[in-house]
Amino acid sequence: MQAQEAADFGLESAGPFELLHPLNPQAEKWIKENLTDVQPWQKFGLAVAIEHRFAAEIVKEILADGFRLKEF
């Protein structure tokens, strides 16, 4: 049996938003470098609230950069 690789990001549906959770320091760095216009109200600890209409594009970018993502 093969061990599953750990995810770098978690994505959680939270009402009108998706919460993008960085699960390691590299994911935290990606958020800081790529989501540069995050407003204070969008921050939930290390997670970032993203409107559903933008989530798919952000997920595409995360995967294109070689990260792994899991849904919560």
C-alpha positions in Angstrom: 0.0 0.0 0.0 1.4 3.4 -1.0 1.4 6.3 1.5 -0.6 9.3 0.4 1.3 12.5 0.1 0.1 15.2 2.4 -1.9 18.1 1.0 -0.4 21.6 1.0 -3.8 23.4 1.1 -7.2 22.6 2.4 -10.4 24.1 0.9 -13.5 24.4 3.1 -16.9 25.6 2.1 -18.1 28.2 4.5 -21.4 29.7 3.5 -20.9 32.3 0.8 -17.1 31.8 0.9 -14.5 29.1 0.5 -11.8 29.1 3.2 -8.3 28.4 1.8 -6.2 26.9 4.5 -2.4 26.7 4.1 -1.2 23.4 5.6 2.5 24.1 5.6 5.0 27.0 5.4 5.3 26.7 1.6 1.5 27.1 1.2 1.6 30.1 3.6 4.3 31.7 1.4 2.3 31.0 -1.8 -0.7 32.8 -0.3 1.4 35.8 0.7 3.0 36.0 -2.8 -0.1 35.3 -4.9 -3.1 36.6 -3.0 -1.7 40.1 -2.6 -4.9 42.0 -2.2 -6.4 40.1 0.7 -8.4 42.4 3.0 -8.3 42.1 6.8 -11.9 40.8 6.9 -10.9 37.8 4.6 -8.3 36.5 7.2 -9.4 33.7 9.5 -6.2 32.8 11.3 -4.0 31.5 8.5 -7.0 30.8 6.3 -8.2 33.2 3.7 -11.9 33.6 2.7 -12.5 33.6 -1.0 -15.7 34.3 -2.9 -16.9 31.2 -4.7 -16.6 32.9 -8.1 -12.9 33.3 -7.6 -12.1 29.9 -5.9 -11.9 27.8 -9.1 -9.3 30.0 -10.7 -7.2 30.2 -7.5 -7.4 26.4 -7.2 -6.2 26.1 -10.8 -3.2 28.3 -10.0 -2.3 26.3 -6.9 -2.4 23.0 -8.8 -0.4 24.5 -11.7 2.3 25.5 -9.3 2.6 21.8 -8.2 0.8 22.0 -4.8 -1.7 19.4 -3.6 -5.1 20.4 -2.3 -7.8 18.5 -0.3 -11.4 19.5 0.4 -12.5 19.6 4.0 
